Amino acid sequence: MTREQQQTKKDLILEIARGLKVARFTPAEFEQIRRQLAARLGDSVKTSPDHIAGVLQDAGLRVVWSLRADTGGRYEEEFHDLLHFSTLEEAEMCLIRLDELWRKFVIESEAAAAERVLEVARLGKRRAEMISRNPKVEAQKRAEKGEIAKWFQIWLETPDAFFDWLELRKESVEFQRTFEATEKRNDS
């Protein structure tokens, strides 16, 4: 898809969203937007709910990923603005918070809320992967997002070992060579 088509798709998502005239967007609205996109652009143009949510959030619209009905929406505030990570340090803080929430919900036997944490982590991984593959993004930022995607994947696969692994990863020569200059820029 060309840059013009991508921009058109984003504009169309926003146009459809504004046409819905709702104060917040939930998975039900993402599906409505996806169906209208398919009707306008053809079924061959695939658009995930995560992509639609990202476009809406980037435009400053309120996006709510509702918890399953069995939580009664009690924990939605816990997930608000959780996936903000423009730097490696912010990504680490995001994963710390996800880990804290996940462990809390597991201990409290809140299975739906714990699963929601995993869904948010999978979304974070997909967003980081998308940016890491975008040739319009500068090479260093793509490398950071690729690293962040790897962090999310490893946390999702082995949450109990993740933070030990991350400390070792940050001490590795490869990591320091690749990201040392970035971290110094971010500290200043």
N, C-alpha and C positions, 0 to 999 in steps of 0.2 A: 504494500500500500504506500502510495507516495505521500509526501508531507502535506500536499494540498488536500488529498483524500482524508488523511488523518485529521487535519484541522477541521474539515467539513464534518467529519464524524463527531468530533467533540462539540462543534457548534450545534449539530443536530441533536445530540444528547441533551444539551442545555436548553435548546428550543422546545423539545418534547417535555422536558422536566418542568419548565416554566408553564407550559400549557396544562399541566396536571393541576396547577394551582393548589399545592399542598404546602404546609409549613415544614414538614420533614419527610424524608425519603427512607422507606423501609424496603426489604426484599420484594414486597408486592409491587412497589413502584418501579424498582429496578427491572422487574419482569415486564411491566407495561412498557417501559422505555425500550427494552430489548426487542419486544414484539413490534413496536412501531418502527424501530430502526430496520428490522428485517423486512418490514413491509415497504419501507422507502428505499432501502439500499439493496435489497435482495437477500435471500437466505444464505448466500455464499459468504456474506460479510458476518463473521462471528464476533460477538461482543459479550464478554463475561459480565456477570453482575459485579464482580470486583472492579473491573475497568470502569463501569458506569458509576459505581460508588466513588471511585477515585476522582473522576472528572467532576462529579457533583461537589465533593469535598474541596477540591482545588478551586472551585468557583465560589466557595464560601457558603454553600448550601448545607443545611443540616441533614446529616446522614445518620440513621439509627439502624444498627444491626440488632434486631430484636432477639432476645433470648427465647428459647423455646417456651411454650405456654406453661410448662411445669415449674418455671422459676417465677412466673408472674411478672416478669420485667424488673424484679427487685434489684438486679445487678447492672442494669444498663449504664448507670453513671460510672461504674468501674471501668467501662470500656471506652468512654468518651475521650477522644483525642489521644488514645494510647499509642497509635502508630505514627509518631513523628520522629524521624531519624534522618537528619541530613548529614550527620557525621558518624564516624565509627563510635565515638564516645556516646552519642545520643542513642545509637543502636544498642550498645551494651546496656545503657540505662533502661531502654525499652524492654530488653530481654530479662533484665532483673525484675522489672515490674510484672511482666507476664509470668515469670517463674513464681513470684510471690503469690499472685492471684491464683494460678493453677494449683499450687500446693494448698492454699487456703481452702479452695473449693473442694479439693479431693478430701482433705481432713474433715470438712463439714458435710461430706457426702452429698454435695451439690453437683451431680453428674452433668446436668445440662450446662451449668455455668462453667465447669471445668472443660467441657467440650467446646464451649464458646471461646475460651482462652486459646485452645488449639486452633480453632478456626481463624482467630485474629492473627495468630503466629503464621499460619499458612498464607494468609493474605499479605502479611509483611514480607514473607519470602517471595511471593509472586511479584509484588511491587518492586522489590530490590532487583529481582531477575529481569524484569521488564526494562528497568533503567540501565542495568548492566549491559543489555544487548542493543541499546539505542545508539546508533552511530552519530546522532546529533549531539549527544552528551560528550563532554570532554573526557579524554582517556582516563585521567586520574580518578574522576568521579565514577566512571564505569567500573574501574577496578575496585573502588571502595564498595560500590553497590553489589558487585560480585562477591566480595568478601562477606558483606552483611548477609546476603542470601545464603551463603555457606553456613554462617553462624545460626541463622534461623533453622536451616535444615538439620544441623547437628543437635540443636536444642530439642527440636521436635522428635528426633530419633532417640536421643539419650539425655534427657533432662538432668538426670542425677550426676552425670559425668561432665556436663557441658562447661561449667565455670572453671573446673580444673583444666579442661582441655583449652579453654579460652586463654587462661593465664599462660599456658605453655605456648600456645599459638602466637600470642603477642610478644613472647620472648624469642621466637624463632628468627633466624637471620633473614629468611625470605620476607616475613612480615615487616620487620624493621626496615629492610632495604626498600620495600615497596611503599610503606605508609609512614615512615619516620618524618619526612618533609611535610606531609599532610597534617600530622598531629602537631608539629611545631607551628604551622600556620594557624591551626585552629586554637592553639593556646594563646596566641598573641592577639 
